Amino acid sequence: MPAHASPIIRSNAMDLAPALSIGPLLLPIEGRGEDLTYRVTAPAEGDNLPIILFSHGNGQSLYTYGPLVNYWASNGFVVINPTHLDSRMIALTTDDPRRLQLWRHREQDILALLDNLDAIEAAAPFIKSRIDRNRIAVAGHSWGAQTASMFLGATHPDPDNGSTVSLRDERVKAGALFAVPGTGGDNLSEFAAQNFPFMHPDFSELEISTLVVAGDNDNGAMTVRGPDWWREAYDLSPGAKALFEVRGGEHSLGGIPNYEARETTDEDPARVAAVQSLSTAFLLSTLSGSDAAWRSAVSDVTSAAVSQGTIEEK
């Protein structure tokens, strides 16, 4: 992969580059029951743009995660975010047979986006011939982070037959996992064990360079363990090269799903700004082959007058 110059990360709202967004766009997927809807957001100018495929958390949609999506696009990324079948916008009935396979449909949604970049360019003409298909990252929040982790090398058992589900994809060169669930078994709450039978990830083969972001006050309902459960993807995988443990961060990490959203219990613009800066820098550095952007962002966060968290690297 050729080296790319590391751009200066734009962080001041007044300096952010203009971005364009189009959606909902439709992508047919056989066996899904309905077309995949997705949105494309990209800088108004620039070529050879890296790509982020973003998987949303449970119940969310292509319209959420503006604090991340818009920031990434203003810093030079093309961001593609789908609406998975668990979205509240789709509102599957309780007896819909697809409910038992939501995890599988999520993973197939991301794979379909990877496989259909030509169709995506045609549907969003403002990115045509502007994307760099050699620089693709995946990212996600909560359940979406688990979905994204599969393309970085994580695996999990198929609850239908016990076989190992593996989707590592050589087209994916980097990842960012926000509040990614940890290992299963006795770590799961009764609620999680009953509703997410696939949630027994194995991170031992997650080898693609990844940033993990976890809140040190994330006491989400998925686990009986507490906040340390949400950092396991970093602790247990060879590819997770950095961990940002957000001080005081709860499951929404200050508001990455959107400010004033009901899921945001710890709204804090400074907390979100640190997550924006570090995730952008990590992905830019990993995809460019130069760590200049990452080192600069780490210095900014660690030297700030008010600390937003701690950074570990390996």
C-alpha positions as CSV (number, residue, x, y, z in Angstrom):
1,M,0.0,0.0,0.0
2,P,1.5,3.4,-1.0
3,A,2.2,5.9,1.7
4,H,-0.1,8.9,1.8
5,A,0.7,12.3,3.3
6,S,-1.0,12.8,6.7
7,P,-3.3,15.8,6.5
8,I,-3.8,18.3,9.3
9,I,-6.9,17.2,11.3
10,R,-9.5,19.9,11.3
11,S,-11.1,20.1,14.7
12,N,-12.4,23.7,15.1
13,A,-16.1,23.8,13.9
14,M,-15.3,27.0,12.0
15,D,-12.5,25.2,10.1
16,L,-14.2,22.0,9.2
17,A,-14.2,21.4,5.5
18,P,-17.7,21.3,3.8
19,A,-19.2,17.8,3.3
20,L,-22.0,16.4,1.2
21,S,-24.4,13.7,2.2
22,I,-27.0,11.7,0.3
23,G,-29.5,9.2,1.5
24,P,-31.4,7.0,1.8
25,L,-30.0,5.1,-1.1
26,L,-31.0,1.5,-1.8
27,L,-29.0,-1.7,-2.4
28,P,-30.8,-4.9,-3.1
29,I,-29.6,-7.9,-1.0
30,E,-31.1,-11.4,-1.8
31,G,-32.9,-13.0,1.1
32,R,-33.0,-9.8,3.2
33,G,-36.7,-9.2,2.7
34,E,-36.2,-5.6,1.7
35,D,-33.5,-3.4,0.2
36,L,-30.6,-2.2,2.3
37,T,-30.9,1.6,2.9
38,Y,-27.7,3.5,3.4
39,R,-26.2,7.0,3.4
40,V,-23.0,8.3,1.9
41,T,-21.2,11.4,3.4
42,A,-18.1,12.8,1.9
43,P,-15.9,15.9,1.7
44,A,-17.0,18.3,-1.0
45,E,-13.5,18.4,-2.5
46,G,-10.6,16.0,-2.8
47,D,-9.6,12.8,-4.4
48,N,-8.2,9.4,-3.4
49,L,-10.4,9.5,-0.4
50,P,-10.3,6.7,2.2
51,I,-13.6,4.9,3.1
52,I,-15.2,4.1,6.5
53,L,-18.0,1.6,6.6
54,F,-19.9,2.3,9.8
55,S,-22.3,-0.1,11.6
56,H,-24.8,1.5,14.0
57,G,-25.8,0.4,17.5
58,N,-29.0,-1.5,18.3
59,G,-32.1,0.3,17.0
60,Q,-30.3,3.2,15.3
61,S,-30.2,4.1,11.6
62,L,-28.4,5.7,8.7
63,Y,-29.4,9.1,10.1
64,T,-27.6,8.7,13.5
65,Y,-24.0,9.2,14.6
66,G,-23.7,12.6,13.1
67,P,-21.0,13.7,15.6
68,L,-18.7,11.0,14.1
69,V,-19.9,10.7,10.5
70,N,-19.8,14.5,9.8
71,Y,-16.5,15.0,11.5
72,W,-14.8,12.1,9.6
73,A,-16.2,13.4,6.3
74,S,-14.9,16.9,7.0
75,N,-11.5,15.4,7.6
76,G,-11.3,13.6,4.3
77,F,-13.2,10.3,4.6
78,V,-16.1,8.9,2.6
79,V,-18.4,7.4,5.2
80,I,-21.0,4.8,4.3
81,N,-23.5,3.9,7.0
82,P,-26.4,1.5,6.5
83,T,-29.7,1.0,8.3
84,H,-29.7,-2.6,9.7
85,L,-32.9,-4.6,10.2
86,D,-32.9,-4.0,14.0
87,S,-33.4,-0.3,13.4
88,R,-36.4,1.4,15.1
89,M,-37.1,2.9,11.7
90,I,-37.8,-0.6,10.3
91,A,-39.7,-1.8,13.4
92,L,-39.8,-5.5,12.6
93,T,-42.8,-7.2,14.2
94,T,-42.0,-9.4,17.2
95,D,-42.9,-12.5,15.1
96,D,-40.8,-11.6,12.1
97,P,-38.5,-14.7,11.4
98,R,-35.6,-12.4,10.6
99,R,-35.3,-11.4,14.2
100,L,-33.5,-14.6,15.0
101,Q,-31.0,-13.8,12.3
102,L,-30.4,-10.1,12.9
103,W,-26.7,-10.7,13.6
104,R,-26.3,-12.5,10.3
105,H,-28.2,-9.8,8.3
106,R,-26.0,-7.1,10.0
107,E,-22.8,-8.8,8.9
108,Q,-24.2,-9.4,5.4
109,D,-25.1,-5.7,5.1
110,I,-21.5,-4.7,5.6
111,L,-20.3,-7.4,3.2
112,A,-22.7,-6.2,0.6
113,L,-21.4,-2.6,0.9
114,L,-17.9,-3.9,0.4
115,D,-18.9,-5.9,-2.6
116,N,-20.8,-3.2,-4.3
117,L,-18.7,-0.1,-4.3
118,D,-19.3,0.4,-8.0
119,A,-23.1,0.6,-7.4
120,I,-22.5,2.9,-4.5
121,E,-20.4,5.2,-6.7
122,A,-23.2,5.2,-9.3
123,A,-25.8,6.0,-6.7
124,A,-23.8,8.9,-5.2
125,P,-22.2,10.6,-8.2
126,F,-20.3,13.1,-6.1
127,I,-17.9,10.4,-5.0
128,K,-17.4,8.8,-8.4
129,S,-13.7,8.2,-9.2
130,R,-12.8,9.9,-5.9
131,I,-12.5,7.0,-3.5
132,D,-9.4,4.9,-2.7
133,R,-10.4,1.3,-2.6
134,N,-7.1,0.3,-1.1
135,R,-7.8,2.3,2.1
136,I,-11.0,0.9,3.6
137,A,-11.8,1.0,7.4
138,V,-14.7,-0.4,9.3
139,A,-16.1,1.1,12.5
140,G,-19.1,0.6,14.7
141,H,-20.7,1.4,18.1
142,S,-21.9,-1.3,20.6
143,W,-23.6,-4.1,18.6
144,G,-22.3,-2.3,15.5
145,A,-18.8,-2.5,16.9
146,Q,-19.2,-6.3,17.2
147,T,-20.5,-6.4,13.6
148,A,-17.5,-4.3,12.4
149,S,-15.0,-6.5,14.4
150,M,-15.9,-9.5,12.3
151,F,-14.2,-7.9,9.3
152,L,-11.1,-7.2,11.3
153,G,-10.7,-10.9,12.2
154,A,-12.9,-11.5,15.3
155,T,-15.1,-14.6,15.2
156,H,-18.1,-15.9,17.0
157,P,-20.1,-19.2,17.1
158,D,-23.2,-19.5,14.9
159,P,-26.0,-20.1,17.4
160,D,-27.8,-22.3,14.9
161,N,-25.2,-25.0,14.5
162,G,-22.2,-24.1,16.6
163,S,-19.9,-23.5,13.7
164,T,-17.4,-20.6,13.7
165,V,-18.4,-17.5,11.8
166,S,-15.4,-15.8,10.3
167,L,-15.6,-12.8,7.9
168,R,-12.1,-11.4,8.0
169,D,-11.7,-9.4,4.8
170,E,-8.4,-8.4,3.3
171,R,-10.0,-5.3,1.7
172,V,-10.3,-3.9,5.2
173,K,-7.1,-2.2,6.5
174,A,-8.1,-0.6,9.7
175,G,-10.8,-0.4,12.3
176,A,-12.3,1.7,15.2
177,L,-14.5,-0.1,17.7
178,F,-16.6,2.1,20.1
179,A,-18.0,0.4,23.2
180,V,-17.5,-3.1,21.7
181,P,-19.0,-6.0,23.7
182,G,-16.6,-8.3,25.4
183,T,-16.5,-12.1,25.7
184,G,-19.6,-14.2,26.5
185,G,-20.3,-17.1,28.8
186,D,-20.7,-16.1,32.4
187,N,-19.8,-12.5,31.6
188,L,-23.2,-11.9,30.0
189,S,-26.2,-10.6,31.8
190,E,-29.4,-12.8,31.7
191,F,-30.8,-10.3,29.2
192,A,-27.9,-10.6,26.9
193,A,-27.7,-14.3,27.1
194,Q,-31.3,-14.7,26.2
195,N,-31.4,-12.1,23.4
196,F,-27.9,-12.2,21.8
197,P,-27.0,-15.9,21.6
198,F,-24.2,-15.1,19.1
199,M,-22.5,-12.7,21.4
200,H,-19.5,-14.9,22.4
201,P,-16.7,-13.2,20.4
202,D,-13.2,-14.6,20.1
203,F,-10.7,-11.8,19.5
204,S,-7.6,-13.9,19.2
205,E,-7.5,-13.6,15.4
206,L,-8.4,-9.9,15.3
207,E,-5.1,-8.9,13.6
208,I,-6.0,-5.8,11.6
209,S,-4.9,-2.6,13.2
210,T,-7.7,-1.3,15.4
211,L,-8.5,1.4,17.9
212,V,-10.8,0.4,20.8
213,V,-12.7,3.2,22.6
214,A,-14.4,2.3,25.9
215,G,-16.0,4.3,28.7
216,D,-14.6,3.7,32.2
217,N,-18.1,4.3,33.6
218,D,-19.9,2.0,31.1
219,N,-22.2,-0.1,33.2
220,G,-24.4,-1.2,30.3
221,A,-27.0,-4.0,30.7
222,M,-25.1,-6.5,28.5
223,T,-22.7,-7.8,31.2
224,V,-22.4,-8.6,34.9
225,R,-18.7,-7.6,34.8
226,G,-18.8,-3.8,34.7
227,P,-16.7,-1.3,32.6
228,D,-13.6,-3.5,32.2
229,W,-15.7,-5.8,30.0
230,W,-15.8,-3.2,27.3
231,R,-12.0,-3.1,26.8
232,E,-11.6,-6.8,26.2
233,A,-11.2,-6.4,22.4
234,Y,-8.0,-4.5,23.2
235,D,-6.8,-6.8,25.9
236,L,-7.4,-10.0,24.0
237,S,-6.5,-9.3,20.4
238,P,-3.1,-8.8,18.7
239,G,-4.5,-6.3,16.2
240,A,-6.0,-3.8,18.6
241,K,-3.1,-1.4,18.8
242,A,-4.6,1.4,20.9
243,L,-7.2,1.8,23.6
244,F,-8.8,5.1,24.5
245,E,-10.5,4.7,27.9
246,V,-12.8,7.6,28.2
247,R,-12.8,9.1,31.7
248,G,-16.4,9.2,33.0
249,G,-17.6,7.8,29.7
250,E,-20.8,5.8,29.7
251,H,-22.1,3.7,26.8
252,S,-22.7,6.7,24.5
253,L,-19.2,8.0,25.1
254,G,-20.4,11.6,25.6
255,G,-22.9,11.6,22.7
256,I,-21.6,9.9,19.6
257,P,-25.0,8.5,18.6
258,N,-26.2,12.2,18.5
259,Y,-26.6,14.9,21.1
260,E,-29.9,15.1,22.8
261,A,-30.6,11.4,21.9
262,R,-32.3,9.3,24.5
263,E,-29.4,6.9,24.5
264,T,-27.0,9.6,25.6
265,T,-26.7,9.5,29.4
266,D,-23.3,11.3,29.6
267,E,-23.6,14.2,27.2
268,D,-20.3,16.0,27.0
269,P,-19.0,17.9,23.9
270,A,-15.4,17.8,25.2
271,R,-15.6,14.0,25.6
272,V,-17.0,13.6,22.1
273,A,-14.3,15.9,20.7
274,A,-11.6,13.7,22.1
275,V,-13.2,10.6,20.6
276,Q,-13.5,12.4,17.2
277,S,-9.9,13.5,17.2
278,L,-8.4,10.2,18.2
279,S,-10.5,8.0,16.0
280,T,-9.8,10.3,13.0
281,A,-6.1,10.4,13.6
282,F,-5.8,6.6,14.2
283,L,-7.6,5.8,11.0
284,L,-5.7,8.4,8.9
285,S,-2.4,7.2,10.3
286,T,-3.1,3.5,9.8
287,L,-4.4,4.0,6.3
288,S,-1.6,6.4,5.3
289,G,1.4,4.5,6.7
290,S,2.5,7.5,8.7
291,D,1.8,7.9,12.4
292,A,2.1,11.7,12.4
293,A,-1.6,12.4,12.8
294,W,-1.9,9.8,15.6
295,R,1.1,11.1,17.5
296,S,-0.2,14.7,17.2
297,A,-3.7,13.8,18.4
298,V,-2.4,11.7,21.4
299,S,-0.2,14.7,22.4
300,D,-3.2,17.0,22.2
301,V,-5.5,14.7,24.3
302,T,-2.9,13.8,26.9
303,S,-1.7,17.4,27.4
304,A,-5.2,18.9,27.7
305,A,-5.9,21.0,30.8
306,V,-8.9,18.7,31.5
307,S,-8.1,15.0,30.8
308,Q,-10.8,13.2,28.9
309,G,-9.2,9.8,29.4
310,T,-6.2,7.6,29.1
311,I,-4.5,6.1,26.1
312,E,-2.8,2.7,26.0
313,E,-0.8,1.3,23.1
314,K,0.9,-2.0,22.3
